[in-house]
Amino acid sequence: QVQLVESGGGLVQAGGSLRLSCAASGLKFSSYGMGWFRQAPGKEREFVAAVSRSGSSTYYADSVKGRFTISRDNAKNTVYLQMNNLKPDDTAVYYCAATGMIISVKHQNYNSWGQGTQVTVSS
């Protein structure tokens, strides 16, 4: 069974930083593109960042570009999301997900999801 477990969420002040991790098991990690999505209360799930199978390509939502960095360590079966200069609008539950595609920004292309980790940014 594929399992994705997020960690690293918490409460941070605006302008602060946080690093999310997603540990994967039950799959050949290097064969999957990985992505981060988030969902705030009352809002639709939105794409945040994605990284290709090898880690050579990345893509970011405009709202986080320049502030967030996605990376992966295939030897550790882990994908990361470094979040800098956090804003209150970044408050959401963050989910990592795996896709059989090399890389994708569409949640419909992701078949495996973690349970999420809460990120709260205070002003």
GROMACS elastic network, one bead per residue, 0.5 to 0.9 nm:
[ bonds ]
;  ai    aj funct       b0    kb
    1    25     6  0.78094   500
    1    26     6  0.51928   500
    1    27     6  0.78180   500
    2    24     6  0.73288   500
    2    25     6  0.57556   500
    2    27     6  0.59082   500
    2   112     6  0.69182   500
    2   113     6  0.87076   500
    3    23     6  0.79777   500
    3    24     6  0.56979   500
    3    25     6  0.52490   500
    3    26     6  0.62343   500
    3    27     6  0.82763   500
    3   112     6  0.76186   500
    3   113     6  0.76363   500
    3   114     6  0.68400   500
    4    22     6  0.62133   500
    4    23     6  0.56364   500
    4    25     6  0.66482   500
    4    26     6  0.88925   500
    4    96     6  0.70608   500
    4    97     6  0.72801   500
    4    98     6  0.83649   500
    4   112     6  0.75018   500
    4   113     6  0.61981   500
    4   115     6  0.75183   500
    5    21     6  0.80104   500
    5    22     6  0.52790   500
    5    23     6  0.52207   500
    5    24     6  0.66074   500
    5    25     6  0.87870   500
    5    95     6  0.88615   500
    5    96     6  0.79293   500
    5   113     6  0.85798   500
    5   114     6  0.53371   500
    5   115     6  0.67171   500
    5   116     6  0.75156   500
    5   117     6  0.87044   500
    6     9     6  0.81264   500
    6    20     6  0.69373   500
    6    21     6  0.55424   500
    6    23     6  0.65319   500
    6    24     6  0.89768   500
    6    94     6  0.80806   500
    6    95     6  0.70085   500
    6    96     6  0.67798   500
    6   114     6  0.63751   500
    6   115     6  0.71058   500
    6   116     6  0.58492   500
    6   117     6  0.58141   500
    7    19     6  0.86273   500
    7    20     6  0.57409   500
    7    21     6  0.52290   500
    7    22     6  0.63482   500
    7    23     6  0.82859   500
    7   116     6  0.80503   500
    7   117     6  0.60521   500
    7   118     6  0.88591   500
    8    18     6  0.71781   500
    8    19     6  0.59190   500
    8    21     6  0.60875   500
    8    22     6  0.88035   500
    8   117     6  0.72744   500
    8   118     6  0.86181   500
    8   119     6  0.85137   500
    9    18     6  0.72044   500
    9    19     6  0.75305   500
    9    20     6  0.61907   500
    9    21     6  0.87358   500
    9    93     6  0.85488   500
    9    94     6  0.81004   500
    9   116     6  0.89368   500
    9   117     6  0.53213   500
    9   118     6  0.52155   500
    9   120     6  0.78807   500
   10    18     6  0.80399   500
   10   117     6  0.79343   500
   10   118     6  0.60713   500
   10   119     6  0.50238   500
   10   120     6  0.60647   500
   10   121     6  0.83790   500
   11    18     6  0.89481   500
   11   118     6  0.83134   500
   11   119     6  0.61630   500
   11   121     6  0.58891   500
   11   122     6  0.72531   500
   12    15     6  0.83240   500
   12    16     6  0.60869   500
   12    17     6  0.71865   500
   12    18     6  0.74599   500
   12    86     6  0.79265   500
   12   119     6  0.78263   500
   12   120     6  0.63116   500
   12   121     6  0.50094   500
   12   122     6  0.62584   500
   13    16     6  0.54491   500
   13    17     6  0.82942   500
   13    86     6  0.75078   500
   13    87     6  0.80674   500
   13    88     6  0.83362   500
   13   120     6  0.83298   500
   13   121     6  0.53911   500
   13   123     6  0.61726   500
   14    17     6  0.84597   500
   14    85     6  0.68196   500
   14    86     6  0.52434   500
   14    87     6  0.50049   500
   14    88     6  0.63239   500
   14   121     6  0.56880   500
   14   122     6  0.56528   500
   14   123     6  0.53560   500
   15    84     6  0.70517   500
   15    87     6  0.63863   500
   15   121     6  0.87000   500
   15   123     6  0.88598   500
   16    83     6  0.83009   500
   16    84     6  0.61562   500
   16    85     6  0.53051   500
   16    86     6  0.54948   500
   16    87     6  0.82747   500
   16   121     6  0.83758   500
   17    82     6  0.75069   500
   17    83     6  0.53814   500
   17    85     6  0.60420   500
   17    86     6  0.61472   500
   18    81     6  0.82403   500
   18    82     6  0.61904   500
   18    83     6  0.51196   500
   18    84     6  0.66188   500
   18    86     6  0.80380   500
   18   119     6  0.86013   500
   19    80     6  0.69071   500
   19    81     6  0.56546   500
   19    83     6  0.58462   500
   19    84     6  0.84670   500
   20    79     6  0.83372   500
   20    80     6  0.55018   500
   20    82     6  0.63699   500
   20    83     6  0.77723   500
   20    94     6  0.86053   500
   20   117     6  0.83177   500
   21    78     6  0.66868   500
   21    79     6  0.58566   500
   21    81     6  0.64920   500
   21    82     6  0.87053   500
   21    96     6  0.86180   500
   22    77     6  0.83406   500
   22    78     6  0.54023   500
   22    79     6  0.51905   500
   22    80     6  0.62617   500
   22    81     6  0.85656   500
   22    95     6  0.86050   500
   22    96     6  0.63791   500
   22    97     6  0.87847   500
   22   114     6  0.79744   500
   23    76     6  0.79432   500
   23    77     6  0.60098   500
   23    79     6  0.67964   500
   23    80     6  0.89152   500
   24    27     6  0.73561   500
   24    29     6  0.69391   500
   24    76     6  0.86678   500
   24    77     6  0.54482   500
   24    78     6  0.60387   500
   24    79     6  0.81502   500
   24    98     6  0.89443   500
   24   114     6  0.89401   500
   25    28     6  0.79706   500
   25    29     6  0.75663   500
   25    77     6  0.71810   500
   26    29     6  0.83381   500
   27    30     6  0.86062   500
   27    31     6  0.81973   500
   27    32     6  0.83961   500
   28    31     6  0.56514   500
   28    32     6  0.73368   500
   28    77     6  0.84571   500
   29    32     6  0.56687   500
   29    33     6  0.83697   500
   29    34     6  0.89499   500
   29    53     6  0.80214   500
   29    74     6  0.64739   500
   29    75     6  0.88177   500
   29    77     6  0.57126   500
   29    78     6  0.81926   500
   29    98     6  0.86665   500
   30    33     6  0.77419   500
   30    53     6  0.54245   500
   30    54     6  0.65408   500
   30    55     6  0.89874   500
   30    73     6  0.89778   500
   30    74     6  0.57565   500
   30    75     6  0.86183   500
   30    77     6  0.77524   500
   31    53     6  0.57769   500
   31    54     6  0.82259   500
   31    99     6  0.88463   500
   31   100     6  0.70655   500
   31   101     6  0.85346   500
   31   102     6  0.78750   500
   32    52     6  0.74904   500
   32    53     6  0.52566   500
   32    54     6  0.87443   500
   32    98     6  0.59293   500
   32    99     6  0.54405   500
   32   100     6  0.50869   500
   32   101     6  0.65827   500
   32   102     6  0.64991   500
   32   103     6  0.80839   500
   33    50     6  0.73602   500
   33    51     6  0.59873   500
   33    54     6  0.81482   500
   33    55     6  0.84640   500
   33    97     6  0.84728   500
   33    98     6  0.58138   500
   33    99     6  0.51417   500
   33   100     6  0.63215   500
   33   101     6  0.58942   500
   33   104     6  0.73134   500
   33   110     6  0.87506   500
   34    49     6  0.85783   500
   34    50     6  0.56896   500
   34    51     6  0.54499   500
   34    52     6  0.65823   500
   34    53     6  0.72156   500
   34    72     6  0.83870   500
   34    79     6  0.72109   500
   34    96     6  0.71471   500
   34    97     6  0.57299   500
   34    99     6  0.62152   500
   34   100     6  0.89080   500
   34   102     6  0.85044   500
   34   103     6  0.70577   500
   34   104     6  0.81698   500
   34   110     6  0.83489   500
   35    47     6  0.79240   500
   35    48     6  0.74879   500
   35    49     6  0.55934   500
   35    51     6  0.62251   500
   35    52     6  0.86823   500
   35    70     6  0.82843   500
   35    79     6  0.83933   500
   35    95     6  0.82439   500
   35    96     6  0.56319   500
   35    97     6  0.52495   500
   35    98     6  0.64439   500
   35    99     6  0.79439   500
   35   103     6  0.80824   500
   35   104     6  0.76439   500
   35   105     6  0.75472   500
   35   107     6  0.87226   500
   35   110     6  0.81799   500
   36    46     6  0.89207   500
   36    47     6  0.65775   500
   36    48     6  0.53802   500
   36    49     6  0.52082   500
   36    50     6  0.62350   500
   36    51     6  0.89799   500
   36    70     6  0.82674   500
   36    80     6  0.88890   500
   36    81     6  0.76363   500
   36    94     6  0.68122   500
   36    95     6  0.56037   500
   36    97     6  0.62872   500
   37    45     6  0.67121   500
   37    46     6  0.55546   500
   37    49     6  0.70424   500
   37    50     6  0.88308   500
   37    93     6  0.83661   500
   37    94     6  0.57327   500
   37    95     6  0.51371   500
   37    96     6  0.62982   500
   37    97     6  0.76834   500
   37   107     6  0.79360   500
   38    44     6  0.85585   500
   38    45     6  0.56103   500
   38    46     6  0.55062   500
   38    47     6  0.66334   500
   38    48     6  0.67138   500
   38    90     6  0.85495   500
   38    91     6  0.86675   500
   38    92     6  0.58079   500
   38    93     6  0.54020   500
   38    95     6  0.58322   500
   38    96     6  0.86085   500
   38   116     6  0.84300   500
   39    42     6  0.83049   500
   39    43     6  0.63085   500
   39    44     6  0.60696   500
   39    46     6  0.63102   500
   39    91     6  0.84659   500
   39    92     6  0.51811   500
   39    93     6  0.53280   500
   39    94     6  0.66308   500
   39    95     6  0.81831   500
   40    43     6  0.53290   500
   40    44     6  0.72892   500
   40    45     6  0.74153   500
   40    46     6  0.89873   500
   40    89     6  0.87204   500
   40    90     6  0.83709   500
   40    91     6  0.65404   500
   40    93     6  0.62715   500
   40    94     6  0.88170   500
   41    44     6  0.83280   500
   41    92     6  0.72421   500
   41    93     6  0.85932   500
   43    46     6  0.85704   500
   45   107     6  0.84309   500
   46    61     6  0.87119   500
   46   106     6  0.89485   500
   46   107     6  0.80588   500
   47    50     6  0.82586   500
   47    60     6  0.79651   500
   47    61     6  0.64047   500
   47   105     6  0.62626   500
   47   106     6  0.71562   500
   47   107     6  0.71586   500
   48    59     6  0.84470   500
   48    60     6  0.58637   500
   48    61     6  0.51649   500
   48    62     6  0.85335   500
   48    63     6  0.80645   500
   48    64     6  0.69576   500
   48    65     6  0.88823   500
   48    68     6  0.86460   500
   48    94     6  0.88904   500
   48   105     6  0.81766   500
   49    58     6  0.72379   500
   49    59     6  0.55613   500
   49    61     6  0.61999   500
   49    64     6  0.82307   500
   49    65     6  0.86850   500
   49    68     6  0.80525   500
   49    69     6  0.78325   500
   49    70     6  0.64048   500
   49    81     6  0.81674   500
   49   105     6  0.73793   500
   50    57     6  0.82744   500
   50    58     6  0.55359   500
   50    59     6  0.52375   500
   50    60     6  0.65886   500
   50    70     6  0.67753   500
   50    71     6  0.86224   500
   50   103     6  0.65619   500
   50   104     6  0.66447   500
   50   105     6  0.65049   500
   51    54     6  0.79870   500
   51    55     6  0.56034   500
   51    56     6  0.74636   500
   51    57     6  0.57206   500
   51    59     6  0.66018   500
   51    70     6  0.65410   500
   51    71     6  0.66632   500
   51    72     6  0.75619   500
   51    79     6  0.86325   500
   51   102     6  0.82815   500
   51   103     6  0.61370   500
   51   104     6  0.81858   500
   52    56     6  0.62880   500
   52    57     6  0.52461   500
   52    58     6  0.63606   500
   52    59     6  0.88402   500
   52    72     6  0.89934   500
   52   101     6  0.83022   500
   52   102     6  0.52086   500
   52   104     6  0.81290   500
   53    56     6  0.76889   500
   53    57     6  0.82871   500
   53    72     6  0.87390   500
   53    74     6  0.86689   500
   53   101     6  0.83179   500
   53   102     6  0.55566   500
   53   103     6  0.70922   500
   54    57     6  0.77036   500
   54    72     6  0.82312   500
   54    74     6  0.78692   500
   54   102     6  0.85366   500
   55    58     6  0.71738   500
   55    70     6  0.88739   500
   55    71     6  0.64910   500
   55    72     6  0.61266   500
   55    73     6  0.81555   500
   55    74     6  0.85694   500
   57   103     6  0.79286   500
   58    69     6  0.86668   500
   58    70     6  0.71378   500
   58    71     6  0.81565   500
   58   103     6  0.80024   500
   59    65     6  0.85522   500
   59    70     6  0.84743   500
   59   103     6  0.84960   500
   59   104     6  0.84323   500
   59   105     6  0.75793   500
   60    63     6  0.80689   500
   60    64     6  0.65797   500
   60    65     6  0.55264   500
   60    66     6  0.87271   500
   60    68     6  0.79831   500
   60    69     6  0.82956   500
   60    70     6  0.84614   500
   60   105     6  0.83565   500
   61    64     6  0.56348   500
   61    65     6  0.60631   500
   61   105     6  0.85992   500
   62    65     6  0.51886   500
   62    66     6  0.86165   500
   63    66     6  0.87915   500
   63    67     6  0.87023   500
   64    67     6  0.54084   500
   64    68     6  0.56258   500
   64    69     6  0.87282   500
   64    83     6  0.85054   500
   64    90     6  0.86176   500
   65    68     6  0.60787   500
   65    69     6  0.80305   500
   66    69     6  0.77598   500
   66    84     6  0.86416   500
   67    82     6  0.82123   500
   67    83     6  0.61642   500
   67    84     6  0.50664   500
   67    85     6  0.60977   500
   67    86     6  0.76514   500
   68    81     6  0.66768   500
   68    82     6  0.54476   500
   68    84     6  0.59212   500
   68    85     6  0.84384   500
   68    86     6  0.88350   500
   69    80     6  0.79743   500
   69    81     6  0.56452   500
   69    82     6  0.50014   500
   69    83     6  0.66227   500
   69    84     6  0.83988   500
   70    79     6  0.73190   500
   70    80     6  0.56171   500
   70    82     6  0.63401   500
   70    83     6  0.87652   500
   71    78     6  0.86791   500
   71    79     6  0.57853   500
   71    80     6  0.52450   500
   71    81     6  0.66020   500
   71    82     6  0.81673   500
   72    75     6  0.88987   500
   72    76     6  0.84462   500
   72    77     6  0.77220   500
   72    78     6  0.57656   500
   72    80     6  0.58872   500
   72    81     6  0.87764   500
   73    76     6  0.54072   500
   73    77     6  0.60894   500
   73    78     6  0.54219   500
   73    79     6  0.62823   500
   73    80     6  0.82393   500
   74    78     6  0.64070   500
   74    79     6  0.80235   500
   75    78     6  0.79065   500
   76    79     6  0.86361   500
   79    96     6  0.81916   500
   83    86     6  0.65263   500
   84    87     6  0.89482   500
   86    89     6  0.82525   500
   86    90     6  0.64783   500
   86    91     6  0.87444   500
   86   121     6  0.66983   500
   87    90     6  0.53567   500
   87    91     6  0.75518   500
   87   121     6  0.60869   500
   87   122     6  0.77693   500
   87   123     6  0.77316   500
   88    91     6  0.55875   500
   88   120     6  0.73341   500
   88   122     6  0.57770   500
   88   123     6  0.62482   500
   89    92     6  0.80334   500
   89   121     6  0.76099   500
   90   119     6  0.75044   500
   90   120     6  0.74174   500
   90   121     6  0.66536   500
   91    94     6  0.88278   500
   91   118     6  0.77869   500
   91   119     6  0.53753   500
   91   121     6  0.54232   500
   91   122     6  0.83550   500
   92   117     6  0.84322   500
   92   118     6  0.60804   500
   92   119     6  0.55165   500
   92   120     6  0.65913   500
   92   121     6  0.88129   500
   93   116     6  0.57564   500
   93   117     6  0.53792   500
   93   119     6  0.59777   500
   93   120     6  0.84493   500
   94   114     6  0.89790   500
   94   115     6  0.86538   500
   94   116     6  0.51778   500
   94   117     6  0.52767   500
   94   118     6  0.62137   500
   94   119     6  0.69350   500
   95   113     6  0.68110   500
   95   114     6  0.57242   500
   95   115     6  0.65622   500
   95   117     6  0.66569   500
   96   112     6  0.84878   500
   96   113     6  0.59777   500
   96   114     6  0.55565   500
   96   115     6  0.82194   500
   96   116     6  0.71087   500
   97   107     6  0.84331   500
   97   110     6  0.60269   500
   97   111     6  0.72503   500
   97   112     6  0.54227   500
   97   114     6  0.62971   500
   98   101     6  0.86848   500
   98   109     6  0.85575   500
   98   110     6  0.54052   500
   98   111     6  0.62273   500
   98   112     6  0.51928   500
   98   113     6  0.66583   500
   99   102     6  0.74726   500
   99   103     6  0.73329   500
   99   104     6  0.74671   500
   99   107     6  0.89506   500
   99   109     6  0.59644   500
   99   111     6  0.58369   500
   99   112     6  0.70607   500
  100   103     6  0.81929   500
  100   109     6  0.77422   500
  100   110     6  0.74029   500
  100   111     6  0.78430   500
  101   104     6  0.66118   500
  101   109     6  0.74181   500
  101   110     6  0.83619   500
  104   107     6  0.78885   500
  104   109     6  0.67635   500
  104   110     6  0.80155   500
  105   108     6  0.88556   500
  105   109     6  0.80036   500
  106   109     6  0.56258   500
  106   110     6  0.73601   500
  107   110     6  0.53471   500
  107   111     6  0.83908   500
  108   111     6  0.75482   500
  110   113     6  0.74885   500
  113   116     6  0.82580   500
  114   117     6  0.86885   500
